[in-house]
């Protein structure tokens, strides 16, 4: 049995390692940079770099890389060895402060939304001192920000750090109004939950749709999917358990707080949850988690699917973003306490989040928008595209009492009575959980449940941090000049509740009735990503981000371009994969089977009239009819793909992909899935859903 406390963080250049290996003055200077953002002098960086290198080499590392998060949504790394030529065919291991602090990757080959042209290739990676370096695959990985030669951000880390800074500034203003001089920093903390599928690698490689797009573009409904609800929290098979055990151990060595693992609702679906960290470290850790899920799965003959909807007719995969606010001395600002109705500071932060979610609901929707997530949102497995908030009965009742001026009677927590005397009693929670809500208060944090499983959690947290920072700024501006703080505070809370109560909904978000009710309330329902993307450039969005120096207007325009471009490319690749698979595999399979049937009929006829061919004739006619229908649908798909590709104007092109192209793909899929049920299994070239679902036992 491995010693987990010793294993945890053993491949991380963390605070304990720094304290042990750095001179005291260097350690203090580095900690000042990490905690206060002070400038890191080159002589300090040189000492840190040398200590990092020595530690990494002792751990078996031979290279270093600036590990960054471009706008592809995944991570990037360029590896350089520590070796330095000293002549006579000999080398030494060196690593300088300059190499630690700054790198120069090619900035023209990553998505830039027009910020960089091919001939403008220079970019910089800059060490993020707030996130510890670590060793992965024999390389020292240095978490970095990524920017262009002209200073525009080209990654997801930089705006996240900016949003955290904005939130810290405004939250400290609020705390000072309550006489809190102890807090020097307010930190957005996040605990992400990651859903994913595991399938057999050999079967995966026989599915070009999975290989090229991450999801099955074809697949008839299997006899058993998730109808029996027996997979959720079910016992782990030895193969999956071995994968999860290795994943845990590798994550722990990298200081990733892997906590909860279990089978999810759909067959072959799993989930891993991480303990809370600061938002930027949680983002780094979630990216590492997704990387390791893929690489470790391969070692076990498996493939990890992170697409939001890899299979039709069963639940897709999301990512739950649990968000809270903490001080530097670990006080949770969203902790209601025993008597939340008397906790004015908590109530002010609570209504600030309510107002932020209502005011910037469209931006929160944009932060979860993608071609993949469009297949999941709004189904009976994930929240709809309508942003709303669940607060639970107690908090809702408190807010209603504050709004109306009525007295609130605090309810003591009840003891849970289960009915069996041998079972222990325990306090009942003040409210139930609502799994259908996109944005739910869950005790002392908010759970944003709309994210797709492939997403970097940076995007929604950038929006959430900045939106809350803006509301706190408004609150601080209003209260700082107050001559009657308590009265003005109460009035502000009451006014905010009245203005934004429409966003609060504790019912079933999956219901048709809620869609109609949300429309009456004036809430947005941006059903597709193409509908949502324009909200990024709405005047209020530009003002929000530029006022808090999270994005410049040029950076927002670049991200707008990238969102549309990524959407169009995704759907186009899926359409081409469909065409290629039908022409190269499905049509030949249908022809072969029809040939077998025709040959059998001929053979029977040659043997005399006592052999009937009614069955073969019926099957051949049915398959022939469906094959002709498939050819017709294939022709339509080819035409709409060509039309969309030739359309120059970006928004019109995206509309074509989200409309006619996806419709043509659905029509083609329907007939191909029907053919899968008609063609003999020995002829059908693609592993079935049943084979994929139950291949990991």
N, C-alpha and C positions, 0 to 999 in steps of 0.2 A: 504494500500500500504506500503510495507516494505521500510525502509530507506536504499537504496543500499550502500551509502558510509559508513554507520555504520555497515551494514552487512558484507561488504567486508573485508576479512582477520580476522574476529572476532574469528576464531578458529585457528589462527596462532600465534606462539610465535615470532612475527616479531620485527622489529627495534623499533617501538613505545613502544611495551610491554617491551622489554629489557631495554630501556632507563628509563621507569617508574619504573621498579621493581628491577633493579640491582644497587648496589652502583656505583658511577661514575668511580672509579678505575677499578672495575670488568668489567663494560661496555666497557671502553676503551681497556682493555686487550683482551676482546672477539672480539671487532671490529678489533683490530690489527691482530688477528688470522684469521678472516674472510677475510680481505682485502689483507693482506700481507703474509699469510701462516705461521705466527709466531707460535712457540710452545705454546700449551695451558697447563699451569701449573695445577696440580691437585687441589690446593687450590682455583683457579679460577673456575675450573670445578665444585667443590663442591657447591660453591655459586650459580652458574648458574643452576645446577641441582635442588637445593632446590627451587629456584624461579620458575623454570619450573614446578616442581611438585605442588607447591601451586597454580599457575595459572591454571594448568590442572584440579586439584581437584575442584577448584571453578567453572570450566566449566563442571563438571560432570564426569570427567575421573576417572577411578579406576585402570587402567593398563597403562603400557608403552610397547612399542615395538620398536626394531630396524628395520626400514622399509628399505629393500634393494632390489636390482634388479639383481638376479642371471641370469645365461645364459639360463634360460628357456624362456626369453623374457617377463615374467610377474614379478610381485612383490612378495615378501615373507615377512612374519612377524611372530614372536614368542612373545606372550604376557605374561608379568609378572605383577602381581599386585604390588601396592605400599605398601601393608601391611607388617609390620614387627612385629614379636612376641615379646612382652615385659613381658611375663609371666602372670600368674593368668588368663589365658584365654582372655587376652586383646591384642590389636594391635594398632600400630600407623602407619601413612602414611609416608614412607621414600623413598628417592631417592638420591643416592650418585653420586658424580662426576665420579667415576669409572664405575658405571652402565650407566651413560650418554655417556661416551666416548667410551666404549668398550663392546661388547657382544660376546657370544660364541655359535653360531648355529652349527649344524652338517654340516660339509663341505663335507661329503662323499655321501650325498643323493641328491645333486644337480649335474647337468651336469658339468664335469670338464675336459673332453677330456683326461683322463689318469693322470691328475695332482694329483688326490686323489684316493686312494684305499679305499675299505670298512673299512679296519682296521686303516686307517689314517683319523680319523673323525674330528679332531679339526680344527675349522675355526674361524675367527674373523670378527665381524662387527665393523666398526670404524666411529664415528660421522663425517659427512660432514658438517662442520660449515658454509659453504657457502649457504646451503639450509635450510630454516627455519623449525623448528619442527611444527607439527600441530596436531589437535585432530580429530580423525575419529572413529566412532562407539565406543565411550567411552574409547578410548586408546590414549595416547600421542605417536604420531608417530615421530621417530627421523630418518631422512634420513641418511643412512650410506653407506659406501663402504664395500665390502665383499672380504676377502682374505683368503688364506690357512695358515696353521701353518708355512709353509716354505716361506710365503711371496708372492706367486703367486696370481695374481688377479683372482677372480672367478666370477666377476660381469661385468656389463656394465658401471657403474658409474666411477670406478677408471680409466680405460683407457680414458674415455671422459675427465675427469679432467686433466689427463696427456697431452692429445692432446691440450686442451685449454691453458695449461701452455706453451707448445712448440710454439703454434701460437703467444701467447703474447710476448714471448722472441724475436722471429724473427721480428714480426711487429714493436716492439719498436725500433729495429735496423734500420728499414726502415724510421720510422718517424724522428729519430734523424738525418738522412741524409738530411731531409728537414728543419732542424732547430727547430723541434717541441720538446721542453723540458717540455711542460705542461703535456703531456700524461704520466701517470705513469703505465697505464695498457690498453691493447687492448683486447676486449672481443668479442668472437663469440656469436652472438645473433640469436635466432631461434623463428619463429612463425609457429607452425604446424597447418595444416588443417586436420581434422579427418572425414573420411567418414564411414558410418555404415548403417545397415538395422535394421528395427524394424518389428517384426512379432508377431502375437498372441501367447501367451504362451501355451494355450491348444493345438493349432495346432502343435506348435513346438515339444511338448512332444509326439506327434503321429508320428514324423519323426525320427527314430533312426539314420539316416544319419546326420541330423542336430545336434542331441544331442551328438553323438560320434565324429564327424569330423568337425562340424561347417559349412559344405556345403551340398547341396543336391546332392547325387550321382545318383539319378533318378529324372525324372520330364519331362513330355511332355510339349511341347511349348503351352502356353495358347492362347486363342483367341486374347487377348490384353496384350501386354507387354509394351514396351516404344515407340512403333511406332508413337504414336500421339504426343510425346514430350510435353505432358501436365502436367507432374508431376514436372518437373524442375522449382523451385521457385514457385510452386503452393501454394495455401493457405493451412494452416495446419489444420488437423482435430482436434476436441476438445481433443481427447485422446492423440494424439501425442503432441499437444500444452501443455497439462498438464504435460506430461513427460519432455518436453524441459524446461518448466518453473521451475520445481523442480530441474532439472539438473543444470540449470544456478545458482539457489540460493545456492545449496550445493557447487558448484565449487567456487562461490564468497566467501562463508564463509571460504574456504580454501585458499583464495588468488590467485585463478587461474583466469587468465584474459580471461574468456569466452566472446567472442565478437559477432561473426556472426553465425546464425543458419538458415537453410533453407532446403527445400526438394531438393534432388539431382535428377539425370537424370532417374534412374530406379525406377519403382514403389516400394514403401516401403523403399526407400533409402533416407538417410539424411546426413547432414554435419554440423560440428561445427568447427569454427576456433578460435584460441587463439591469443591474442596480443603477440608481441615479448617479450621474456625474455632472460637472459643469457642461453647458451646452456644446462648447467646441470640442471638449474631450469625448463627450458622448457621441458626437458626430464622427470623430476619428475612430472611436471604438466600434461603432456600427459599420463603418466602411470596412474595417479590419475583419469584423465578424462575417460580412458577406464574402469577402475574399477567401477567408479560411474555410467557410462552408463549401465553397466550390472546390478548392484544392484538396481538402481532406476527403470529400465525397469520392473523388477520383481514386484515391488510395484504397477505397473500400469497394471499388467496382460500381460506384453509384454516380449519379449526376444530381446536383442541387439546382432546382428550378426556382428562380426568384421572380419570374413574371407574375403580374397581378392576376392573370386568368389563363393558366396553362391548359386547363381542361374545361370544356363546356359542361353544364348541367350539374356541377358540384361547386362548392365554395372556392373562390379565389383567395389570393393571399394579400393581406394588408400589412401595415406597420403602425402600431399605436405609439403615439408620441406623448408620453407622460411628462408634463411641464409644471415646474414650480418655481418659486422665488425664495432664495435663502440669503441670509447675511453671511459675512465672513466669519461670524462666530456660530454658525449653524442654526440660526433661528429661521424657521419656515414662516414666511410672511403670509402664506395661505393656510395656516393652521388656525381653525376656528376657535380652538380652546373649548373648555367645558360649557361656556355660556357665550356662544358667538353673537347673540343679540346685544351683548354688552361690550363686545370687542370692536371698538370704533376703527382701530387701525386695520384689522382684518376686513371689516365691512368696506372700508374705502378702497383697499386693494381689490376686493372682490368686485365691486361695481366698476372699478377701472377696467378689469378684464371683460366684464359684460359689455361695457360701452365700446371697448376696442374691437371685440368680436362683431358687434352690430355695425359699427362704423366701417369696418374693413372686411366685411364678410366676403366680398368679391375677391379681395387679395388672398384671403385664406383659401378660397376655392382655387385660385390660380396656382397656389403653392402645392396643390395636390393633383394638378391637371397633367395628364399624359394620355397617349393613345392606349397604353396598356390599362391604365386605371379606369378609362371610360367603359371597359368591359365589365368592371366590378361594381362601380358606384351605382346605387339605385336598385340593385338586385336584392333579393331577400337574403343577403349575406353581409351587406355593407351599408353604411349610411347613404342616403340619397345625396344628390348634388346640392341640396339646400343646407346651408349652415344654420344650426340652432344650438342651444345650450341646455343641458340637463343640470339642474341644481339639487334635485331631490326635494322631498316634502318639507323638511325642517327649514332649510335655507330659503326656499320659496315662501314659506309662511312668514319667516322673519322679514323678508323684503316687502311682502304685502302689508305687514303690520307697520313697517317704517313708512311706507308710501301713504298709507291711510291715516297714520297717526294713532292707530289703535295700540293698546297694550299687548305685548306678546307674553304668553305664559310658557315658560321654559319646561320642556318635557324631560324628566329624568330618563336615563337609558334603562330600558326594560331588560330583565334576564330572559334569555332564550330558553323556552320550555319545549323540549323535543318529545317528551312523552315516555322516555325510558329512564328509569331512576339510576341505572348504572352509568349513564352518560353525564359528563360534567355540564353544569350551567355556565353560560358565558354571556357577556353584555351584548345585546342586540344592537346592530348599527342603526344610526339615526335615520337612514334611508336605504332603499333598495338600490341596485345597480341597473342602469339602462344601457343595454348592449347595442341598442339601435341608434343612440345619439352620436352625432359626429363630434361633439365637444362637451364632455361630461365632467362635472366636478365629482371627484371620487375620494373625498375625505380631507385631503390637504394638498391636492394637486388637480390639474385639469388633464384629461385624457383626450387628445385629438386623434380621432380614429379614421380619418379619411385618407391617410397616406397610403400610397401603393407600396408593395413590398420591395420594389427595386429602388425606391426613392432615397436620395440623400436626405437625412433629416435636417440638413442645414436650411433648405428653402422654407419650410413652414415655420421654423424657429426664427429665421430672419424676419418674416412678416409678423409673427406673434410678438417678438421682442420689441420691434419698432412701433407697432400699433399700440402696445401697452405703454411704451415710453412716451408716445405722443399724448395719450390720455392723462398720464401722470403729470406731464408738463402742463397741460391745461388746468388740472386740479391744483398743482403747486402755484401757478400764476394767480389763480383765484383766491387761494387761501393764505398765501404769504403776506398779503397786506391786510389781513383780517384783524379787526379790533375786537371781535367776539368769536373766537375760533370755534368753540363748541357749537354755538348756534349756527354759524356759517357751514361748519362741517356737516351737521345734521341736515341742513337745507340742501347742501350739495349732494349728499347721498340720496335723499328723497327725490330730488330733481332728476338725478341720473337714472334711478329705478323707473320713474314715470316715463322718461324719454326712450328707454331701451328695453322695456319689459317684453316687447314683441319677440325678441330673440330667444326668450326662455320657453322651453317646451319639454315637459316631463313625460310625454306620452310615447306612442309607438311611431317612430320616424319612418317605418316601412309602409305604413298604411296609406291608401289612396286619399283618405280624408285629410291627412296631414298636408299633402301636396296642395289641396284646395285651400286649407286653412292658412298655410304659409303664404300663398298668393294674396289672400285677404289682408294679411299682416304687412304685405309689402316686402317680403323677403325675396332675395334673388334665387332663381333656379336656373343656374347655368349648366345645362344638362351635359354638354360635351366640352371637351377641352378647347375646341375651336370657338365655342361661345364664350369661354372664360378668358382666354389669353388677352383680349383687348383691354380688360380691366387693369392690366399692368401699366398701361400708358394713360389711364384716366387722369385728369388734372389733379384730383385728390391724392392719387398714388404717387405721382411725381413729386408733389409738394411734401408728402409724408417722408419719402426716402431722402430727398435732397435736403430738407430742413434738418434732418438728424444725421446727415453726412454718411448715410449707409450706402447709397448709390448716387452717382451723378446721373444727370439726364441721359448722357451718352451711354452709360453702362446699362440703364434701364432699356433703352432702345435696342442695345445689343442682345440683351436677354430675351426681349420680345421676338427678335429675329430668330434666335436659337430655338425658342419654344416652337414656333411655327415650322421651322426647318426640320427639327427633330420629329415632329408629328408627321409631316409629309413623307419623310424618308422612311419612317417606321412602317406606315401603311403601304407605301410603294413596295418595300422589300417583301412584306407579307403577300401582297398581290402577285408579285413576280414569282415568289416561292410556290404559291398556289398553282399558277400557270405551269411552272416547270414540273411540279410534282404530278399534276394531272396528265400532262403530255408524256412525261418520261416514265411514270410508274402506274398510274391508275388506268389510263387508256390501254396500255399493253396487257394489264391484268384482266381487264374486261374482255379484250379481244381473245386472249388465250382461253378464258373460260367459255366464251361463246363457241370457240373452235372445238373445244372438248365436247360440249353439248351437241353441236352439229354433227361431229364425227360419231358420237354415240347413237344419235338418231339414225344416221346413215347405216351404221352397223346393224342396228335393230331391224331396219327395213329390209336389209339384205338377207336377214335370217328368217324372214317370213312374217305373215300378218299376225301370228299369235303373240308377238311382242309389241306392246303399245308404246307409243312415244308421246303420250299426252303430257306427262310430267315435264319431260325435257323441252317439249314444244312450248309449254306455258312459261317455263323458266327462261328459255331463250328469247321469247317474245318480250317478256318483262324486262330482262337485262338490256335487250336491244333498244327498247323504248327509252329506258333510263339513260343509256349511253348516248342516244341521240339528243336527249334533253341536256345531258352534261356538256356535249359539244356546243350546243347553242348557248348555254350559260358561260362556257369558257370563252366563246367569241365575244360575248358582251363584256366580260371582264377585261379582255385584251383591249377592247376599244376605249373603255372608260379610263383604264390605266394610261393609255397613250394620250388621251385628251388631257388628263390631269397633269401629266409630265410636261406637256407643251404649254400649259397655262403659266404665263409669266407672273402675273400679279399674285403675291404670296397668299393673301387672305382668300382670294377666289380659288386658288389651287387647294388650299387646306379644306375649304368648303366642299370641293369636289371629292377629295379623299374621304372626308367624314360622311359625305352623303352617298353619291352614286357608286364610288369604289367599294366602300364597306357593304353597301346593299348588294352589289354584284357578287362580292365575295360570299356573303351570306347565302345568296341564291345558289351559287355553285356548291358551296358546302352542303347544303340540304340534299341535293341530288347525289353527291358523292357519298354522303353518309348512308343514304338509302341503298346505294349500290354495295356498300360494305356488308350490308345484311343479306344481300342476294348472291354475291360472288363467293365461291368456295374459299375457305380459309387458306388452303394451300396455295391459292393463286393471289390472295390479297397481300400486297407488298408491305403494308404498314402494320406494326404491332398494334393490337387493339387497346382500347381503354382498359379493359379488364386485365390484360397482360401488364400494362404499365402500372396500374393501380396496385396490383398484388405481386409485383416483381421483387419486393424487398424483404419477403418473408424468409 
